[in-house]
Amino acid sequence: MAPLRFSANLSWLFPELPGLTARFRAAGSAGFEAAEVAFPYAEPPEALARAAREAGLRLVLINTPPGDPEKGEMGLGAVPGRQAAFREGLEQAVLYAKAVGCPRIHLMAGRVPLGVDRASVRGEMERVFLENLRHAAGVLAQENLVGLLEPINTRITDPRYFLDTPQQVAAILQKVGRPNLQLQMDIFHWQIMDGNLTGNIREFLPIVGHVQVAQVPGRGEPDSPGELNFPYLFQLLEDEGYKGFVGCEYRPQGDTIEGLRWLRSYWDRQGCPQTGQ
């Protein structure tokens, strides 16, 4: 069984550093071989590619643009009336992915409109999402890219987000039927929504293209106090043959480097060098 490969989520880790270039450098020095950035669009793609290259990192995941945050948007894929904006954002994400060599794009679904009952718009939002996903799958296939769909918990983190369970995402993926669209598994969200992590990981891992981790409920390091037994979960992912990256999308409880003790311990147990696994 191959050891897991970890990517540093630079939108969350190293908050003490002011910009992406410094965070890339810090992640490379900490031993990561890969990084992910939610919204890299404040930086020119060429500068982003240079920062990753100089740090010895691969960028393995970005998100589509969120839309208009001032209007409360967090993705546009399933939002009625925003199809044109979603497709414009997709083109921008593909441009960045090509420039930096990033193979995966999280296609953000977006939120149920404010003041609207979820059940009353679920059908319309799914119809819009399916239409946009079929378009996205074609665009991504031309560039040999993978699109990811992530359920986000609606109990705590984002009560209005359209996708909130792996079951919902799996059903949508089946309806779209495109092999370059996959499920993004954030263990933090899955635990909060449904628990049953062993069963859900085993059931859905065949369609998972990326994993992210954080402790529950505090969203801190995997070894911070909380509900989840990450040594068990990491072993489960290994045993099930997961070959993708595991993104460290958590809120450091102190200094980021000191908080990576859990990862250094994992690398030590696996015999991985810590200058890039």
RODO-2510 file (C-alpha; in nm, 4 decimals, decimal comma):
residues 277
     n   res          X          Y          Z
     1     m     0,0000     0,0000     0,0000
     2     a     0,1389     0,3360    -0,1057
     3     p     0,1505     0,6153     0,1531
     4     l    -0,0942     0,9006     0,1179
     5     r     0,0161     1,2189    -0,0551
     6     f    -0,0712     1,5495     0,1105
     7     s    -0,1258     1,8945    -0,0358
     8     a    -0,1086     2,2211     0,1573
     9     n    -0,4223     2,4294     0,1244
    10     l    -0,2687     2,7750     0,1033
    11     s    -0,6032     2,9477     0,1530
    12     w    -0,6004     2,8051     0,5074
    13     l    -0,2453     2,7217     0,6084
    14     f     0,0253     2,9763     0,6887
    15     p    -0,2200     3,2621     0,7650
    16     e     0,0702     3,4373     0,9375
    17     l     0,2299     3,4930     0,5943
    18     p     0,0994     3,7798     0,3808
    19     g     0,0767     3,6379     0,0303
    20     l     0,0658     3,3260    -0,1827
    21     t     0,4322     3,3444    -0,2844
    22     a     0,5441     3,3281     0,0789
    23     r     0,2957     3,0519     0,1515
    24     f     0,4173     2,8447    -0,1447
    25     r     0,7719     2,8846    -0,0169
    26     a     0,6733     2,7848     0,3361
    27     a     0,4800     2,4783     0,2171
    28     g     0,7742     2,3607     0,0084
    29     s     1,0120     2,4075     0,3006
    30     a     0,7735     2,2117     0,5248
    31     g     0,8023     1,9070     0,2998
    32     f     0,4864     1,9255     0,0901
    33     e     0,5041     1,8231    -0,2716
    34     a     0,1711     1,9794    -0,3674
    35     a    -0,0552     2,2713    -0,2872
    36     e    -0,4112     2,3827    -0,3491
    37     v    -0,5606     2,7321    -0,3549
    38     a    -0,9321     2,8059    -0,3397
    39     f    -0,9399     3,1339    -0,5313
    40     p    -0,6058     3,2238    -0,6923
    41     y    -0,7468     3,4973    -0,9134
    42     a    -0,5902     3,7959    -0,7391
    43     e    -0,2522     3,6784    -0,8727
    44     p    -0,1622     3,6658    -1,2441
    45     p    -0,1469     3,3008    -1,3545
    46     e     0,2152     3,3357    -1,4638
    47     a     0,3161     3,4631    -1,1184
    48     l     0,1282     3,1769    -0,9574
    49     a     0,3026     2,9230    -1,1778
    50     r     0,6418     3,0767    -1,1023
    51     a     0,5797     3,0762    -0,7250
    52     a     0,4801     2,7097    -0,7302
    53     r     0,7744     2,6126    -0,9480
    54     e     1,0281     2,7976    -0,7334
    55     a     0,8880     2,6294    -0,4216
    56     g     0,9098     2,2853    -0,5839
    57     l     0,5334     2,2344    -0,5625
    58     r     0,2600     2,1137    -0,7911
    59     l    -0,0709     2,2974    -0,7748
    60     v    -0,3335     2,0205    -0,7688
    61     l    -0,6651     2,1990    -0,7069
    62     i    -0,8313     2,5366    -0,7587
    63     n    -1,1966     2,6424    -0,7401
    64     t    -1,4097     2,8170    -0,9956
    65     p    -1,4632     3,1845    -0,9035
    66     p    -1,7249     3,2348    -0,6318
    67     g    -1,9297     3,4988    -0,8099
    68     d    -2,0114     3,8178    -0,6221
    69     p    -1,9268     3,7757    -0,2520
    70     e    -2,0959     4,1072    -0,1700
    71     k    -2,4215     3,9486    -0,2835
    72     g    -2,3520     3,6380    -0,0766
    73     e    -2,2546     3,4182    -0,3708
    74     m    -2,0319     3,1154    -0,3141
    75     g    -2,0247     2,9502    -0,6530
    76     l    -2,2645     2,9725    -0,9461
    77     g    -2,3012     2,6254    -1,0949
    78     a    -2,6546     2,5585    -0,9722
    79     v    -2,7794     2,9165    -0,9425
    80     p    -3,0682     2,9954    -1,1805
    81     g    -3,0038     3,2973    -1,3989
    82     r    -2,6267     3,2869    -1,3481
    83     q    -2,5380     3,0372    -1,6200
    84     a    -2,3453     3,2894    -1,8305
    85     a    -2,1433     3,4034    -1,5296
    86     f    -2,0658     3,0426    -1,4362
    87     r    -1,9344     2,9736    -1,7850
    88     e    -1,7219     3,2883    -1,7809
    89     g    -1,5777     3,1824    -1,4463
    90     l    -1,5116     2,8345    -1,5810
    91     e    -1,3116     2,9787    -1,8685
    92     q    -1,1057     3,1825    -1,6216
    93     a    -1,0432     2,8757    -1,4048
    94     v    -0,9350     2,6715    -1,7077
    95     l    -0,6955     2,9480    -1,8113
    96     y    -0,5353     2,9391    -1,4664
    97     a    -0,5310     2,5592    -1,4519
    98     k    -0,3520     2,5394    -1,7861
    99     a    -0,1006     2,8078    -1,6897
   100     v    -0,0017     2,6390    -1,3633
   101     g    -0,0465     2,2759    -1,4690
   102     c    -0,3312     2,2141    -1,2248
   103     p    -0,5306     1,9027    -1,3184
   104     r    -0,8463     1,9569    -1,1079
   105     i    -1,1043     2,2326    -1,0718
   106     h    -1,3696     2,2367    -0,8022
   107     l    -1,6918     2,3393    -0,9791
   108     m    -1,8691     2,5306    -0,7043
   109     a    -2,2444     2,4751    -0,7007
   110     g    -2,3481     2,7837    -0,5074
   111     r    -2,6202     2,8644    -0,2576
   112     v    -2,9963     2,8416    -0,2421
   113     p    -3,1241     3,1989    -0,2925
   114     l    -3,1747     3,3941     0,0278
   115     g    -3,5253     3,3690     0,1693
   116     v    -3,6235     3,0799    -0,0595
   117     d    -3,7218     2,7351     0,0676
   118     r    -3,4648     2,4753    -0,0399
   119     a    -3,7253     2,2157    -0,1328
   120     s    -3,9135     2,4571    -0,3592
   121     v    -3,6097     2,5292    -0,5796
   122     r    -3,4224     2,1998    -0,5578
   123     g    -3,5525     2,0724    -0,8904
   124     e    -3,4780     2,3930    -1,0778
   125     m    -3,1319     2,4246    -0,9255
   126     e    -3,0473     2,0656    -1,0148
   127     r    -3,1649     2,1223    -1,3719
   128     v    -2,9403     2,4294    -1,4030
   129     f    -2,6513     2,2436    -1,2451
   130     l    -2,6847     1,9468    -1,4797
   131     e    -2,6874     2,1803    -1,7782
   132     n    -2,3778     2,3627    -1,6550
   133     l    -2,1973     2,0404    -1,5655
   134     r    -2,2480     1,8922    -1,9101
   135     h    -2,1047     2,2086    -2,0593
   136     a    -1,8155     2,2093    -1,8099
   137     a    -1,7327     1,8444    -1,8715
   138     g    -1,6898     1,9147    -2,2415
   139     v    -1,4726     2,2203    -2,1820
   140     l    -1,2571     2,0374    -1,9288
   141     a    -1,2201     1,7283    -2,1471
   142     q    -1,0657     1,9392    -2,4238
   143     e    -0,7864     2,0342    -2,1806
   144     n    -0,7599     1,6923    -2,0086
   145     l    -0,8883     1,8397    -1,6812
   146     v    -1,1108     1,6946    -1,4086
   147     g    -1,4035     1,8752    -1,2490
   148     l    -1,4891     1,8095    -0,8846
   149     l    -1,8167     1,8506    -0,6936
   150     e    -1,7952     1,9032    -0,3183
   151     p    -2,0799     1,8651    -0,0688
   152     i    -2,0472     2,1251     0,2088
   153     n    -2,2248     2,0739     0,5372
   154     t    -2,5393     2,2795     0,5849
   155     r    -2,5626     2,2197     0,9598
   156     i    -2,2800     2,4589     1,0552
   157     t    -2,0618     2,5898     0,7734
   158     d    -2,2995     2,7027     0,4977
   159     p    -2,6723     2,6449     0,5611
   160     r    -2,7703     2,7543     0,2101
   161     y    -2,5147     2,5592     0,0045
   162     f    -2,6874     2,3504    -0,2635
   163     l    -2,4741     2,0349    -0,2326
   164     d    -2,4526     1,8917     0,1175
   165     t    -2,4184     1,5110     0,1038
   166     p    -2,2125     1,2637    -0,0985
   167     q    -2,5346     1,0821    -0,1842
   168     q    -2,6701     1,3952    -0,3554
   169     v    -2,3468     1,4483    -0,5478
   170     a    -2,3245     1,0825    -0,6529
   171     a    -2,6784     1,0968    -0,7925
   172     i    -2,5957     1,4124    -0,9909
   173     l    -2,2742     1,2611    -1,1249
   174     q    -2,4674     0,9551    -1,2373
   175     k    -2,7180     1,1735    -1,4239
   176     v    -2,4422     1,3698    -1,5979
   177     g    -2,2485     1,0542    -1,6809
   178     r    -1,9151     1,2149    -1,7659
   179     p    -1,5967     1,0365    -1,6518
   180     n    -1,4010     1,3591    -1,5968
   181     l    -1,6413     1,4762    -1,3250
   182     q    -1,5750     1,3339    -0,9786
   183     l    -1,6596     1,3730    -0,6110
   184     q    -1,4516     1,5862    -0,3729
   185     m    -1,4534     1,4363    -0,0238
   186     d    -1,4008     1,6749     0,2653
   187     i    -1,4085     1,4515     0,5714
   188     f    -1,4965     1,7495     0,7935
   189     h    -1,8221     1,8087     0,6062
   190     w    -1,9076     1,4391     0,5730
   191     q    -1,8744     1,3775     0,9446
   192     i    -2,0969     1,6715     1,0347
   193     m    -2,3715     1,5780     0,7892
   194     d    -2,3880     1,2018     0,8180
   195     g    -2,1067     1,0391     1,0162
   196     n    -2,0777     0,6737     0,9095
   197     l    -1,7382     0,7608     0,7627
   198     t    -1,6139     0,4052     0,7184
   199     g    -1,9198     0,3042     0,5201
   200     n    -1,9382     0,6250     0,3191
   201     i    -1,5677     0,6248     0,2336
   202     r    -1,5849     0,2657     0,1152
   203     e    -1,9016     0,3324    -0,0864
   204     f    -1,7999     0,6536    -0,2569
   205     l    -1,4207     0,6339    -0,2838
   206     p    -1,4360     0,4870    -0,6384
   207     i    -1,5726     0,8212    -0,7636
   208     v    -1,3572     1,0453    -0,5389
   209     g    -1,0977     1,2634    -0,7123
   210     h    -0,9694     1,4585    -0,4124
   211     v    -0,9841     1,4379    -0,0317
   212     q    -0,9633     1,7134     0,2286
   213     v    -0,9238     1,6825     0,6048
   214     a    -0,9862     1,8780     0,9257
   215     q    -1,0838     1,7813     1,2778
   216     v    -1,4472     1,8066     1,3924
   217     p    -1,5901     2,0289     1,5307
   218     g    -1,3116     2,2893     1,5557
   219     r    -1,1761     2,2461     1,1999
   220     g    -0,8215     2,2337     1,3348
   221     e    -0,5300     1,9989     1,2703
   222     p    -0,6115     1,6283     1,2423
   223     d    -0,4445     1,5650     1,5805
   224     s    -0,6269     1,8493     1,7584
   225     p    -0,9051     1,7540     2,0050
   226     g    -1,2182     1,6331     1,8337
   227     e    -1,4359     1,3503     1,7114
   228     l    -1,2216     1,1993     1,4382
   229     n    -0,9559     0,9287     1,4611
   230     f    -0,7334     1,0286     1,1724
   231     p    -0,4753     0,7502     1,2050
   232     y    -0,7646     0,5092     1,1469
   233     l    -0,9061     0,7155     0,8588
   234     f    -0,5679     0,7499     0,6889
   235     q    -0,5167     0,3755     0,7168
   236     l    -0,8643     0,3206     0,5716
   237     l    -0,7830     0,5394     0,2716
   238     e    -0,4591     0,3470     0,2196
   239     d    -0,6335     0,0111     0,2550
   240     e    -0,9000     0,1148     0,0037
   241     g    -0,6278     0,2079    -0,2447
   242     y    -0,6786     0,5844    -0,2631
   243     k    -0,4127     0,7322    -0,4927
   244     g    -0,5068     1,1009    -0,5050
   245     f    -0,4038     1,3889    -0,2836
   246     v    -0,5255     1,4654     0,0672
   247     g    -0,5680     1,8395     0,1088
   248     c    -0,4895     1,9977     0,4458
   249     e    -0,7857     2,2335     0,4582
   250     y    -0,7912     2,3213     0,8246
   251     r    -0,7548     2,6235     1,0501
   252     p    -0,4175     2,6096     1,2285
   253     q    -0,4657     2,6305     1,6035
   254     g    -0,1286     2,8043     1,6413
   255     d     0,1858     2,8287     1,4309
   256     t     0,1330     2,6338     1,1091
   257     i     0,4727     2,4629     1,1129
   258     e     0,4421     2,3534     1,4758
   259     g     0,0946     2,2261     1,3966
   260     l     0,2331     1,9929     1,1288
   261     r     0,3592     1,7496     1,3929
   262     w     0,0853     1,5056     1,2900
   263     l     0,2079     1,5074     0,9295
   264     r     0,5745     1,4693     1,0208
   265     s     0,4759     1,1720     1,2376
   266     y     0,2871     1,0198     0,9455
   267     w     0,5836     1,0687     0,7146
   268     d     0,8171     0,9170     0,9748
   269     r     0,5979     0,6077     1,0070
   270     q     0,5855     0,5706     0,6294
   271     g     0,9566     0,6361     0,5805
   272     c     0,8855     0,9394     0,3622
   273     p     1,1499     1,2117     0,3271
   274     q     1,0271     1,5469     0,4496
   275     t     1,1754     1,7589     0,1742
   276     g     0,8993     1,6511    -0,0636
   277     q     0,7476     1,3116    -0,0035
***
